[in-house]
Amino acid sequence: MHKDKMITIKEGAKLTGYSEEHIRRLARAGQVQSQKIGASLLISRTDLQEHKTRSFSRWAGGLKLQT
C-alpha cells in the first residue's frame, strides 16, 4: 500500500471530476489502491491523480489538430 494520503470516494470525485461510481470501479479493478475501513472505502490520492493524468494523456494523444 502506498504511504500517501488516503481519501474518501467523495473527496476523490471532487478532486478529479470523476463520478463516485467510476472511482469505485477503478478501486475494484485494482487500477487505484484502496483500503476498506469499516463501511468506508478509502483510495490513494496519488494513484487517483496518476490515473487521471494517464487517462488524459491517452485521450489527448488521439487528438488531431486541424490545419
C-alpha positions as a Markdown table, in Angstrom:
| # | Residue | x | y | z |
|---|---|---|---|---|
| 1 | Met | 0.0 | 0.0 | 0.0 |
| 2 | His | 1.2 | 3.5 | -0.7 |
| 3 | Lys | 2.2 | 5.6 | 2.2 |
| 4 | Asp | 0.4 | 8.6 | 0.8 |
| 5 | Lys | -2.8 | 10.2 | 1.8 |
| 6 | Met | -5.9 | 8.0 | 1.6 |
| 7 | Ile | -9.1 | 9.9 | 0.7 |
| 8 | Thr | -12.8 | 9.1 | 0.6 |
| 9 | Ile | -14.6 | 8.3 | -2.7 |
| 10 | Lys | -16.4 | 11.6 | -2.3 |
| 11 | Glu | -13.1 | 13.6 | -2.0 |
| 12 | Gly | -11.7 | 11.7 | -5.0 |
| 13 | Ala | -14.8 | 12.7 | -7.1 |
| 14 | Lys | -14.3 | 16.3 | -6.2 |
| 15 | Leu | -10.6 | 16.2 | -6.9 |
| 16 | Thr | -10.9 | 14.6 | -10.3 |
| 17 | Gly | -14.4 | 15.3 | -11.6 |
| 18 | Tyr | -15.0 | 11.5 | -11.9 |
| 19 | Ser | -18.3 | 10.1 | -10.6 |
| 20 | Glu | -18.2 | 8.3 | -7.3 |
| 21 | Glu | -19.3 | 5.1 | -9.0 |
| 22 | His | -16.4 | 5.4 | -11.6 |
| 23 | Ile | -13.9 | 5.7 | -8.7 |
| 24 | Arg | -15.4 | 2.6 | -7.0 |
| 25 | Arg | -15.0 | 0.7 | -10.3 |
| 26 | Leu | -11.3 | 1.8 | -10.5 |
| 27 | Ala | -10.8 | 0.6 | -7.0 |
| 28 | Arg | -12.5 | -2.8 | -7.6 |
| 29 | Ala | -10.5 | -3.3 | -10.8 |
| 30 | Gly | -7.2 | -2.6 | -8.9 |
| 31 | Gln | -6.4 | 0.5 | -11.0 |
| 32 | Val | -6.1 | 2.6 | -7.9 |
| 33 | Gln | -5.0 | 1.4 | -4.4 |
| 34 | Ser | -7.9 | 1.2 | -2.0 |
| 35 | Gln | -8.5 | 0.1 | 1.6 |
| 36 | Lys | -11.8 | -0.7 | 3.3 |
| 37 | Ile | -12.1 | 0.8 | 6.8 |
| 38 | Gly | -15.3 | -0.3 | 8.4 |
| 39 | Ala | -18.0 | 0.7 | 5.9 |
| 40 | Ser | -15.8 | 3.3 | 4.1 |
| 41 | Leu | -13.7 | 2.7 | 1.1 |
| 42 | Leu | -10.6 | 4.9 | 1.0 |
| 43 | Ile | -8.4 | 5.3 | -2.1 |
| 44 | Ser | -4.9 | 6.5 | -2.7 |
| 45 | Arg | -4.9 | 10.2 | -3.7 |
| 46 | Thr | -1.7 | 9.8 | -5.6 |
| 47 | Asp | -2.9 | 6.7 | -7.5 |
| 48 | Leu | -6.1 | 8.5 | -8.5 |
| 49 | Gln | -4.3 | 11.6 | -9.7 |
| 50 | Glu | -1.9 | 9.5 | -11.7 |
| 51 | His | -4.8 | 7.6 | -13.2 |
| 52 | Lys | -6.4 | 10.9 | -14.2 |
| 53 | Thr | -3.1 | 12.1 | -15.8 |
| 54 | Arg | -2.6 | 8.8 | -17.7 |
| 55 | Ser | -6.2 | 8.8 | -19.0 |
| 56 | Phe | -6.0 | 12.4 | -20.2 |
| 57 | Ser | -2.6 | 11.7 | -21.9 |
| 58 | Arg | -4.1 | 8.7 | -23.8 |
| 59 | Trp | -7.2 | 10.8 | -24.8 |
| 60 | Ala | -5.2 | 13.9 | -25.8 |
| 61 | Gly | -2.7 | 11.7 | -27.7 |
| 62 | Gly | -5.5 | 10.7 | -30.0 |
| 63 | Leu | -6.5 | 14.3 | -30.9 |
| 64 | Lys | -5.5 | 15.6 | -34.3 |
| 65 | Leu | -5.1 | 19.3 | -34.8 |
| 66 | Gln | -7.0 | 20.7 | -37.7 |
| 67 | Thr | -4.9 | 22.9 | -40.0 |
